[in-house]
Amino acid sequence: MGCVKKLVLVSLVTAILFCGALLLLWIWLGMEIIPNQIRDPHILRDRSFDYIIVGAGTAGCVLANRLSENPNVTVLLVEAGDTFGAASIIPLISTAMQGTKYDWAFRTTPQKYSSHGLGNNQQLLPRGKGLGGSGQINYMLHFTGIPEDFDRWEQLGARDWNWHAMKPYLDKLNHPGGISDQYDEDDIRECNQELTGEELYETNNHYASILSESDKHASINFCARKVSSQNRNLPTTDRLHITEVDTRESLLAKVFTEAPLELGLDRYHFRPARYTIRNGIRWSSYHAYLRPAFGRPNLSILTSSSVAKVLFDETNRTKGVMVQSVGTGRQQPVSIRVGREVILSAGALHTPQILKLSGIGPKLELRRHGIELVHDAPAVGQNYFDHLNLPLFVSINATASVTMDKVLSVDSILQYLKHGQGALATTAIAGIGSPHDGQYGIILFGMGSVDEQALRHVSNMKQDTFRAFFPSYQNTSQEGFLFLSTCHQPSSRGAIFLRDRHIDSVPFFNPNYLKDRADIECMIKAIRLASRTVRTKAFRKIGAHLHWPHIKRCSNFGPPENSSEEPSERFLECILRTSALTGHHPGGTAAIGQHGEAVVDNQLRVNGVHGLRVVDASVFPAPVSGTPNSVVIAVAEKGSELIVQNGN
């Protein structure tokens, strides 16, 4: 009996030590030592900088790197959050960051034309709060637009932002894989074996330590395309490390890319998903741009601080910003002076708020809140657009998807910690498809089973809505996937309005989802594409079956009793207005335009004042036909060049 007690005690101590070691590893991975970080804005009282960047999100990280490359200028980067924890680097659990202190956790106003199956008809609007911004909690999909996107921008008044002008910046992001989002069916998808372990892993990056030395070249589900000859001379620094789902390893990606053989190669382009993931680790603009600049003495990073407003002199030239600490009570705000320019990169939801609080916005709205008018700009906060996705569950009889059982298994955890591979190393998105004109599309999200509480937490779905769309919600080993149907160029436009004159007060966000009837028609085309794709021979081989949701409020219109029948237009419209979910791609709220009525000109300078620019998704005149994060980086690259040229 004594031996048994000793054995139990030894086992208990071993388990405690092992868990303690994992906890220490977790804490260590989440730590960042930033030599130029400042957490108290009062230290900078009456200090002056050449450039002040407001917001350290996707665009802000790029700007901080590019502007501080010149050692003769001083740059201040201001961010309301702080560093993200270790969870942010693990791709699959990115949504776990939503609703935490790392998320602004905004909500839309109750929607009139959509969201009827969501709590209070409201969509959740997660926005990253910390260094890296939403690039630290998104799905990391890499997409650099199609030519029509940027030519449309120019048609809407964004001169010098057409496809020809943007292509050099977009091509730069596709390095080192030579990956282009243009439709070339002859691309050869080969694993890139030209980079050594030393090139793939900086010696000062402790994230790399979770992989063993022998596994630093491989990732079981991802494979970057071979470097094309025309891209070999591009710079090798600040890379996003684009990886692509390997169809030889992912059955869902393989089946998905085979579907156009039956649907029509001349009409549709289905491709494996591409991520900004580096050997199983999230690789956002924070990692690619901001971290390499940490040691620069001319760059200061002020965290846990909000910019309450931009300050102007009597000639409407920026003279500084008013900054206040976040979450420290009623401390007095601090004035920090600027020598050259203030750049707003706070994102499409925050930037219009800061502009209005600074006196730049619709005259009547500012007067209502007692804000002194600097420039009457009615377009600030208008033109608010976003993508919507309708999830449709498809069950399969093959072992090919990510399930709750697989995610929570010890094997998956160890595989990720040891090799940076497996379910945790992906976001489960296997492929993206659309017709060649890119007006609408579908995304294959390879989650076979989901946790009800977790998904409802990040979607705000009512219980009956969730269970209608996810009929196998209780089966944690269910194999399958979601088809997310979306309209890439929605016509509906909303607006953002101030709640009051305080930066801490959340504005009213009203995207007006599905107000324009054309968006319903566009999304129905996407749904029917998803339905036809499920019926192709490639998907039938894995037993794919699409489950139309049984929703009480839509029961008069469907779904069809026979699974071979197509649902009616009325039924599809009803489920769209019930349960289509935001794609988390807000933009357009400070758009580029050709005339003085636009918020910014084609140099991204705010009209009506001097020394103030906007560089983020706010300036997009129209959506891009897919995920916008990499396009935001390209806009920031071009924006930083414009700023440097002006400074010179």
BELVEN-V7214 format. One record per helix or strand of 3 or more residues. SS is the DSSP state (H for helix, E for strand). FROM is the first residue (numbers start at 1). TO is the last residue. Records with the same first field share a line. If there is no record, write none. Layout:
SS = FROM-TO + FROM-TO
//
This chain:
H = 2-30 + 41-44 + 58-67 + 86-89 + 91-97 + 119-121 + 133-136 + 147-155 + 163-173 + 197-200 + 206-210 + 213-215 + 229-231 + 251-258 + 260-263 + 285-293 + 351-357 + 363-368 + 404-407 + 410-419 + 423-425 + 452-459 + 463-469 + 517-534 + 537-540 + 552-554 + 569-579 + 617-619 + 629-647
E = 48-54 + 75-78 + 106-108 + 243-245 + 268-272 + 299-302 + 305-312 + 317-325 + 334-344 + 388-395 + 429-435 + 440-445 + 480-487 + 494-497 + 508-510 + 545-547 + 612-614
//
